[in-house]
Amino acid sequence: MRKYIVFLLAVITLAACGKADNKGETEKPKESAKPIKTMQLETQSIKKTVVTNAEIQPIDEVTEISESKNCVVSKINFKNGDRVKVGDIVLVLDNEEIRAAYISSEANYIALKANYERVKKFSESESKNNLESARAALVSARESLEANKNSYEEAKLNYEKYKKLFEQELISETDYLSYETKYKSAKAVYETSAKGSLVQAEKNYNLYKSYVDGKTWEYEIENAKASYLQAKSQYLTAKDDYDKLFVKAKIDGVVTDLELNLYEKVGEDQELFTVLSQDRMKIEVGISGKDINGLEKGSKAKIYVEDLGKEYVGTVYEINPVADKDTKKFGTKIYLENGNGEIKKGMYAKAVVETGVKSGYLVPKDAIVVRDLFTYVALNEDGRARLLKVELGVENGSNQEIISNELKEGDRVVIEGQYLLSNDDLVEEVN
């Protein structure tokens, strides 16, 4: 039996030796090709995008702040969540000093305005009327002086005549004293007319004449106007302070952050409430210098709101041309319509912002292989696989831009079967 086994081993060994070639080498096992599918690279126009995260805020939002001291809440017309329109009175505050100052300044303003209107309308005619009255008074004073002079001279003659008669004892002392009294009286009247009435009448006439000649009514009008304007300024200031007690909505929107109670005291610079518009919301993002030149107003952005699980289309409406001194990024504002009000202030969003167009190569994202933290694509080069390390560029839906100096148009990139390939594997295209 042992001899038989030895014989078999010898036969097997001879058989094996007989398969060797003339040079003494053994045959290699036949290599099988791995099935793959490929696509041909073509240069494409690719929309550049920037992905960033931001908190959603309303575009229009106004917080009302108290501008007066020592006020009290006297009325609350709306509550949080109520919709208001521009001009709606949300709160009414009360301050006695402000109210009293407003009433007093209004009365003074009305009085001085009326005086200004009167002076403007009548001061010229009053000045001219005064001159005519003074002229008439002067004429009357001169006539009175002439009459008084005649009476005086007549009384003087009678006095002197009857004085001689009295000295000759031809008339009684009573008659003489009567003429003396008339004389003295006429003299006093005449002198008073000459030194008093006429002088005063001349002064008045000259004064009113100078008023008319100098058009002094123009100064009176300017004086009255200045007083009126000063009163108006004080009134408008007081009115502004008073109007601020009626706190109005400055925009259409929804009331928020109203936490006041009736008769609660309110101090200066205290926040009262906020009105925000929910029709259009915004996000503010920073765009790097390498992307900002391709960005322009009207560029689109995809906005994914995590809290709602929805995607919206936003539009760039403002770009700061100067970079932030800390982040070195350019502030960019994007708005999105919110007609149904489902997007709320403070919700978190992911934004994919279009920043222009570039040329490059796009492949399906599944074509990319990740090994040892590096990204590769597999190429079919004359039936052999080649793993090429690439950089990732812009995402474009289900496609991904790949970047490498070794890529060229016409290369065939493996899009199925790539995960099982190693460098130099034999590959075969299948349908």
Summary of the structure (lengths in Angstrom):
residues: 431
radius of gyration: 55.3
end to end distance: 58.4
largest distance: 220.1
contacts: 1252
relative contact order: 0.19
helix: 39%
strand: 34%
